Structures are given as C-alpha cells and as structure tokens.
Amino acid sequence: MRNLFPFLLLFLCLESIGQNKNIKITIKALGSANDKVAITSSNLLSGNDTLAKTTLDAEGKAVVEIHLSKPTFVGITIGNKGGTGYLMPNDNVALSIDLTDEKSIYTFTGKGAESNNYLAQSGAVFSEYLRFNGKQINEWEPEIFASRLAVMEKAFADFHQNYMSKSSLPQNTSNLLKISTSIIPLFFKKNYIMAYFNTPEEKEKMPEMLKKVYGEIPFSDELLNAKYSEYASVLTYHFYDLADPFFKGKTPEEKRVIYPQFPNYAERIIKKGDYSATVKEYLLALNVYEAFRDGINESATAVYNDFVNSYPSSFYLASIDRKYQKWLTLSKGNPAPDFTGLTPDGKKIALSDLKGKIVYVDIWATWCAPCREELPKAKEIHNRFSTNEKVAFLYVSIDAETDKWKNFLKADPNFKGLHINISNQEQVGNLYKSYQMAGVPTYLLIDQDGKIATAPAPRPSSGKVQDEIRALLK
C-alpha cells in the first residue's frame, strides 16, 4: 500500500488553506440555552464530517459560518433536534426553531431559505407517514408495509407539487430536491428487504407487491456531488445486491470461505456496469471501503491499489485511508482498546480487568441470528478450556433491552463464561469505532498482556479458535 501520510497531510492542508467562510447561518432556538450546535456533511463512506460547531448563548442564539465550494446537503443539529439542509456558496440564512414544541420544525428566512424550508417540511411529511396504527411501517408484515410505503410516496409527490407551485427555485434545484425526497421511501424499502429478505433465496420469495412498490434506484451524479447521505445508503444497498449472484446457493460457512474473493468480483462487475463515471467511482470506492471491513488482507489491498491508480485524487480516499490507519492500530501486539460493561447482577467488568489471561471476546446480541447460531460452538470451545485459569471467555451483549438479555441467560444455564452488557448507545458506538466493527457478531482474541492477538478473531464455527488460544498458551 502506498505511503498514506502525504495524501492525508495534503488533504488537511487543502481543507484549511484559503477557505473564506462563504455561508452564514444565524440561529435562534426558543426554549434552549447553551445547547450544542453542529453542522456536518457526509463523506458518503464512513459517516459525517464536522463543518462547524458552536454553543447557543443564554438566549438560544448562535451564528455559524462555514465554507462550501459547491451546493451540499448538510446535517444541522441543535441540542437533540436534527434536520437536513441544502446550502450553496454565499447563502445567508436565519434558522428558527421552538424546542419547547416537539412538532416544531426548522424554519428558514434569507438567501437560501427556500430549499431548506423544503427539506424541513418534507421531513415533517416523513414523520407523519412513518407510523401506522401505533407502529413504524417497517414493523408491519410485507403487505401492510408495501401499502403504507406507497402512501408515503404519494404524500411526498403531493407535497413537492404543492411546494413548487409557490416556489421560485430554479428547475435544476427543484429536480434535485424532488429526487432527494424520492430516496427516502426507497431507502426504507431497501432497508426492509435487507432485514426480512436478506439472502438471494429469500429475495426470490419476496412478495411481488414489495418488488413493485417503489421504483428502481436513480443513478444521480447530482446527489453524489451534493453529498446526500441517504442516497449513499441506497447505493450501498445496491452494492450489496451485486453480491447475490456471487453468494447464491452457498451455505453460511461457504460464504465466509469465499468472501475474500468478493471484492475482486465486485470490482469487475462495477467496471462493466452501465454507470456514469461519478457513480462508478463511488461504487468502486465503496467496494474498497467494504473490503477493509474485516481488516487488512490481500484482496482488500489489491482493489485499493487498483482504485488509487484509477482515481489518485479521489475525494473518497480520505475515508478509506482513515479506515486503513485505524486497522493498523488493531494490528497484533497493539494495546486492546478498553471497554466496560455490567454483569447481570450489576457489577462492572472491564476488558482490562482480565489482564493476565488470554481473553476470547464475543460481541453479540440476543436479536442477532448469526450470533445465536455460533453459540453451540462457542460453548464447546469454552468447555475445552473451562479448567484453565489462564483463559477467559467474555461475552459482550449490546442489547438495548437488558431484560431480554438477562432472560436469555437465565433460560440457558449452560451458557458459561463472563457476561456483560453495554446498553448505552454512545458506548456501543465507541465500541464499534474502537474495533472497526461492521456489526455483530464480532470476535476478538486478546493476549495475557492486554494486547491484540487477532482482531477480528475467527468465529467459533471456523475451527481455528482453539488452535489460536493454544498458540498463545505456549
């Protein structure tokens, strides 16, 4: 892999040199004082980058100034209230919000207000149609979900028509905003399919009305260039769909065995695909980013090098390189990032408390089917080392509903080992970041000195865990 630091240094320098603040946001938040304010933009791969942050004064007022070189979708957060904006160079907007009213939305005046009011009001439309008969629509069975999603789609279309009949926005901005609202139901559809029809075989059984309920993905250069995060999420689902032919008919174990070959397969499919140059660059960058999901390996490095050769100055390289650097901190011999959880009886246990032992860490959740599928093998491995005081098995639940976790453990007295739960979502997020977790289950192997032996470690069903533990005991 190339030397990353010159690129990162150049990137940071370019971001900090000669950027006059060309956008001003004046904020007045009723019912709020000293709350934090943040303006962010999506990097489309790893999350949001902070453009500016400040704190409201005692009167709930603040002024934020940022620099943008082109029209960009941004996140605007005031205290616990969040929303989406669309800002252009030289915009000068005033934002007001009544935080004493839960239904209050951002209201904008000034230069650039029209597009931002559109997004605030379309967000209210989404909130109105998100729930049906006391549940979110994605909690319903496919028939009801599909029908309610169609209702949401029509509501967005009606809103757009009504708003634009009174608007002076230019046609290109109107078109962009219309596409941005159409992405929301599409994202919901893709998310629902991923949750309930995840495998190629399950998708074949998907009800026809769900297949047809809402159109295909619009491949939009404009949404990517404007850094619309929801659009990146939809394209990510499209990327996952590319895997269906590759993994179709394979067992879970066979999928794990051939997974390292997928980045090269996906690269070939994307390069042959009928995409614009902008969309193709993003999908190839996403392929590289996903290839580093489980660490630094040969296939990930190969697609990375191909991407760098094709796009040496790509915007996406900063996110990819940050991920690579993070994996370096998780290399063998580096200190294992610490974390703390609560046992079923409320006692605190930290990973660092187990220093002096080899620790096999299983990060899981009761709602995670793949996690539960691994438990029989995990129990077998634990039993093999149950009399060895130099080995510990730490099961880290991230269940938000701790009673379900406790009841799960009570129902299975053979589920031995040290059990802790981390239910605080901020702490769970920190755990994900610390160990570059893509989801659960995630496994770690920590040596007696509290340093990383393998991260991520093999899963219990791999047949490799016992040998790796024994190697550390020598």
N, C-alpha and C positions, 0 to 999 in steps of 0.2 A: 504494500500500500504506500502511496506517496506520502511525503512529509506534509502533515496536516497543518502545522502551525503557521507557516507563511500565509496560507489561504485565510485562516481564521484571523490572523493579525491584520491582513489587508482588508478583510470584511469589516472588522471592527473600526478600522481607520476610516474607511469609506463611509461608514454609518455615522461617524462622529465629526467629520470634517466638512465645513462649508454648508451645513444644513440650517438655513434660516427657518425659523418657525413660521410656517405659512398658513396655519389653520388655528383658529381661536374658538374655544368653547367656554362660554360663560354659564355657570351652573347656579341654580337656586333651588334648593331642596327643602320644602316645608316639612317641619317636624323632624328635622335631622340636624345634628350638630356634631362636628368632629368625626364624622364618618369618613372612611377612606374612599377615594375616587381613583379608578383605574381605566385607562384607555388602552386597549390591546388590539393586535391584529394577528391573524392566523398565519403560521408558517406552512400550513397545509400538510405537514407530516407529523410533527411531534407535539403540536398544541399551539398555544398563543405566545406571542412576544409582547412585552410591555412597551408601549409607546410613551406613556406618561403616567405618573401617579401623583396624587396630592391628597390633602385632607380638607374637608369642609371647615370653615370657621364657625364661630359660635352662632352665627346667623344662618348657617346652612349654605353659605356661598363659597364659590371657588372659581378660579379661572385656570383653564388648562390650555397650553399651546403646544402644538406638535408640528412635525414636518412630514409631509407625504409628497412623493414625486408624481403620484398618479391616483385616480379615484380608487378608493379602498373601502371594503366593508370592515367595520371595527366593532369591537365589543365595548360597551360603556357600562361600567359598574359603579353604583353609588351605594355604599353600605351593602345590604343584602339584595338590592334591586339590580337586575341586569337587563340589558337590551342590546339590540343591534343597530348600528348606524352606518351611514354611507357618506363618506367625506371626500371632498375634492380639494385640490390645492386652492388656496385663497378663500375657502369657506370661513364664515364668521357667524356662528350660531349661538343662540341663547337657549339653554335647556332648563325647563322647569318640571318639577315633579312633586306631588303631595304624598309623602311617605307615610302619612297617617291613614291613608286610604289604600287598602290592599289592591283595589281595582284600578288605581291611578296609573297612567302610562306616561312615558316621556312626551313632553310637548316642546316643539322647537319653533323658534322665530329667527328671522335674519337670513343672511345669504347661505343657502344650502339647506334651508328648513324643509322644503317640500319633500325631498327624497327621504329625509329622516323621519318626518311625520308619517310618511307612507309605511315605513318599516315598523314604527311603533304601533300604528293602527292595525297593520297586518298581523303583528304579534298578538294583539288583542283578539283578532279573529281566530287565530290558532288556539288560544287559551279557551275561547268559547266552545270550540268544537273538539277539544282534546278529550273531554269526558262525555260519557253517555250512561245514564241510569246509575250514577254513583261510582263508575269505574272508568279508568282510562280506556280508550277504544282498543288499544293494543293488548288489553287483558281479556278481551272477548274472543269467542270462537271465530274461525275464519269468515263465516257468512256475515256475522254482525260487523266484524272489523272491516270487511270489504265495503259493506253498505255505508258505514259511517265515514270511511275514508273518502268515498265518493261524495258524500255530503260536504265534507271539509273542502274537497277540491272545488265544488260548485261555489261554496262560500268565498273562497279565495278569488275565483273568477269574477263573481259579482262585485266583490269589494274592489278589485282592480278596475273594473269598468266604471263604477261609480266615482272612484277617486280620480281617475284620469279624465273624466268628463268635466271636472272642475279645475284641472291642473294645467300649469303652463310648462311642465317639464318637457325637455326635448324628447323626440321619439326614441333615440337610442337609450336614454336613461329609463324611459318608460318600459321599453322592451326588456332591459336588464332586470328591472325590479319585478316585472311580471314573471320572468324565468326564476328569479330568486324565490318567489312565493310558491311556484310550482314544485320547487325542490323539496319543500317541507313534507307534503304528503308522500312524495316519492321516497324520501329518506325513511319515513315511518313504515312504508310498505317493505322496503329492503330490510329494515331492522326486524320487522315482524317475521319475514321469511327466514332470516338468519336464525332467529330464536326458535322457530317451530318447524322449519323445513330446511335443516342445515346441510344435510348430505345430498349428493346428486340423486340418490334413490328416493329420498324424502321429497325432493322438489318435483319428481315425476308424479307423485301422488297429490300434489298441491291442487286445491280446488280451482276449477277453471276461472271462476269469478275473481279469485285473487290474482291470477295471472293477468287478467284484463283490466283490473280496476283502475289502474293509473299508468299512464304512458311509459314509454321507454326513456332511458337516460338521455337528456340533451347534452351533446358534447360541445361545451361552450368555452371558447377561449376567453371570452369577456369575464365570466365568473371566476375562472382561474386567475386571470391577471388582476382581478379586483380582490383576490384572496378571500373568497366566500367559503367559510369553514364548512358549512353544511353541504356545499357542493363537493368539497374534498371528501367528506364522509360518504356521499353517494358514489363517487368514483372508486372509493375504497371497496365498497360492496361489489361494484362491477369487477374490480380486480380479483376479489375472492371468487366471483362467478367463473373467472377464467380457469380456476383450479378444478372445476367439476369434471371435465373430461380426463384430467390427469389422475384424479383420485377415484374415479368411478369404479365400483366393484371391488375396491380394496378394503380389507379389514382395518380396524384402528391400528393394529400393530404394523401391518404392511404400509399404511400411510406414514407412520413415523419413520419407517426404514427408508422410504423413497423421498421423504420430504426434502432432504438436502439437494435433490435433483430439480426441485420445482423452480427455484429462481432462474436457472438456465432455460427451462421450458417456457416460463412466463416471458422472459426476455425475447425469445424467438416469436412467440405469439403476438406480443405487443408491437414488435418491429414490423411484422407482416400486417398488422391490423389497419383498418381504414380510419385512422385518427388524424386530426390536424397535428401539425408539428408541436403546438403548445400542449395539447392533451397527451400526445405520445411522450414528450419529455417528462410530464408529471407522472404518468403511469410507470415509466422506466425508473424514475426516482423512487416512487413508492415501492417498486419491486426490490430495489437495493435496500431501502429502509427496512422492509419486512424481512429481507434475507438476513439482516443482523438481529432479528428478533431473539434468537437463542444464542447469540454470541458471535465471535469472530471465527469463521471457518472458510474452507477453500472455496466453496461455491459462492458465498457472500462476497469474498474478496474478488472473485473473478468478475461478477456482474458489476461490482463497484468500479473496478478498473476500466471496464468497457464504458460505463457511464461517464467517468471522468474524461476519457479520451474523446467521447462524443460531445460532452457538454462541460468543458473545462471551467466555465464561469457561471454555471447554473446557480440560480437562487436557492435551490434545494440542497446544495452541497453543505451549507452551514449546518442544517439539521442533521444530515447524515453523518457529518464529521463529529458533531457533538455526541451522537449515539455511539460512534466508534470509540471516542475518547472515554466515554462512560464505561464501556465494556473493558477497556484497559484497566480501569480501577478495580474491576471484578476479576482480574486475572489471578491465577494461582499464586498464593503467597502474600497477597494484599490483605489488610485487615478487613474482616467482615463487618459491614455496616450494622450497627446495633439496633435493636428494636425491643419493645416491651409489650407484654400483654397480660391479661388477667386469667387466672385459673378458674375453673368452675366455682370454687369457693371464695373467689375474690382476691386471691394473693397475686402480687406482681412477680412476674418472672421475665428476666431479660435474657437475650441470647448470650450476652457477656457473662451472665451468672454461671454459665455452663463451661466456661474456660477451663481447660484441663481434661476435657472429654472430647471425643470425636462426636460431632452432632450432625445427624441427618435431619434436615428440616423439610417438612411437608406443609406447604401453604395451600389451604383448601377452603371449601365452604360446603355446607350441607346441601345447598341448592345446585351444586356443580356435579352433573352426572359423571363426567370423566374422572373427577376426584374420587367419587364413591366407587367407581369401577376399579380403581387402583388399590382400594383399602384391603381386600383379601391378601394380595401380595405383600402389601406393607406390613400387615400383621405377621405374615410368615417370616419376613426379614427380622422384624422386632423380636420374635420368639427365638430366632437363631442366636441373637446377641443379648438376650434378656438377663443372663447371668454375668455379663461382662460390664463391670462398673466403669470401664473406660469409654463406653459407647452410650450415647443418649439419642432418643428419638423425640423430636419436638414437633408437635402438630399445631400449626398456627391457623386458626379459623378466622376468616374475615367476615363471618356472618354479622349483619347489622342487627338481626333479631336474635339476641343471645339466648333467649329461652329455647328456641328451636335447636340451637347448638347443644345446650345442656341436656335437653330431652333426647337428642340423638346419642349422646354419650351414655346416658342412663340406660337406654334401650340396648346398648351393645357393651356389656361388661368385659368382653374380650378385646376391646379396643384399648390396649395398654399404651403406655408412654406418657410423656409430659404434654398436657393440653393447655393451650392458652387461646384467648380470643382477643382480636383487635377489632372493635366495632366502630370506633371513631373514624369517620371518613377521611379526615385530614391525615390521620396516622396511617390509614390504609394507603392513601395516595403517596405518602412518603415512602412506605414500604415498596410500592410499585416502582417509584423512581429510583430508590436505592439499589434495587436488584434488577432493573430494566425488565420488569415483568410485563408480559403481554396479556396475562390473565392467569387463572388458576385451572389446574394445579401447577404449582411451581415447586421445584425441589432444589435444595442446596446441601452441599456437604462441606462442613467446617472442621478444620483440624484442631488438635489439642491446644494450639497456641491462639485460638480465636481467629485464625486466618483462613482465607478461602482455599479449599481444596478443589472444588468444582462448582461453578455457578454459570448456568443452571446444571444441576446434577441429573444423572439418569433417573427415570421414574421407576417405581418398584417392579413393574412388569417387564422391564428391559432385560433382566437377568444379569445386570452389571453392578448393582449396588453392593452386594455382599463382597465382591472382589475388591471394589474401591475402598470399602471400610477396612477390610483385612490388610490391604496395602498400607494404610495409614497406621495400623496397629504394629507393623513390623519395626 
